[in-house]
Amino acid sequence: MMSPGRTQGSSCVAIRTLSPSSSSVASVSRCPHASASSSAMSGFVNDMIGLKHVGEDHTIYSQNTSTVADALVLIAVVGLYDVTCGTPTWIGRGLTCVCFKRKGTYERICINLTPNQEERLRRLRHRMKVYFDASRPDHQEALRALWSATYPDQELHGLISEQWKEMGWQGRDPSTDFRGAGFISLENLLFFAKTFSTSFQLLLKKQRGKRAAWEYPFAVAGVNITFMIMQMLDLDATKPRTFVRAVFLQMLSENEWAFDLLYCVAFVVMDKQWLDRNATYMEFNEVLKSTRAQLEKELLMDDVLRIEDMPSYGLLC
């Protein structure tokens, strides 16, 4: 998450939660980052979502929110309405960032991306749109590199071979399994194999915990994890629709390999969820759902500013 002052001259709103003893509502109020040129907010009441402007403190109260998370959802809802705060437009069309108070200081998540974030998001989006093409030499080489990283002492007989089933592909030709997530899913597997080789081998060989009689196929599971993360982060959206996406974009600005690192974390979390549930192959989709929920929970934790700060990152070795 962004620290105060990263974007200068921004018009911001701050989220604060009132204590239950004083009130049961969450408020959205102007924070110290607000532009000095912004005029006082015009009063309005929206009965549909329980919003009301109160006095001259430039605070919007909602009777329908009770937590900071609810207030973030409220901001997204308000963005659908033509609500202004002088000049420029307040929310929905001109909002630069959302600030929230945490541990006594204001922190911010920016909606308008910095040039660095825009460039890294552009590159990541490009990676996500590349389909696996078995006729491309660089894609063929990536497959061979994955085999070498996975089985360094075992010679590969061909890009179409029964050997691929050992890794958990559905058939002799692994290229047919990339349709759902594209070439980036192969890149993710290769990154995992090279960066966290011990964890990669433990999961490949199912050497942790009491295993099921019908285990998930390792490589195909990896492709599904890539697809799940792509859906969770919603990176193709023109504007942020989830707080998790905004948090991840800040992490991406700090580390261009944030997506690949998150993939590695997701894989070990998925395997842990699998073991905790004593799952079998027919429950794989449910395990993926609980994996996504765990990732979202950790990404939104107060002290998680990088992928490496996620509690589950410690499962990697």
Salt bridges, closest charged atoms under 4 A:
ASP82 OD1 - ARG93 NH1 3.46
GLU107 OE2 - ARG102 NH2 3.16
GLU119 OE2 - ARG122 NH2 2.74
GLU119 OE2 - ARG123 NE 3.01
ASP138 OD2 - ARG136 NH2 2.67
GLU141 OE1 - ARG144 NH1 3.97
GLU162 OE1 - LYS165 NZ 2.99
GLU162 OE2 - ARG172 NE 3.25
GLU187 OE1 - ARG127 NE 3.10
GLU215 OE1 - ARG211 NH2 3.10
ASP234 OD1 - ARG241 NH2 2.76
ASP236 OD1 - LYS129 NZ 3.29
GLU254 OE2 - ARG6 NH1 2.96
GLU256 OE2 - ARG123 NH1 2.60
ASP260 OD2 - ARG127 NH2 2.99
ASP271 OD1 - ARG211 NH2 2.81
ASP276 OD2 - LYS272 NZ 3.01
GLU286 OE2 - LYS289 NZ 3.50
GLU296 OE2 - ARG292 NE 3.11
ASP303 OD1 - LYS103 NZ 2.59
ASP309 OD1 - ARG306 NH2 3.11
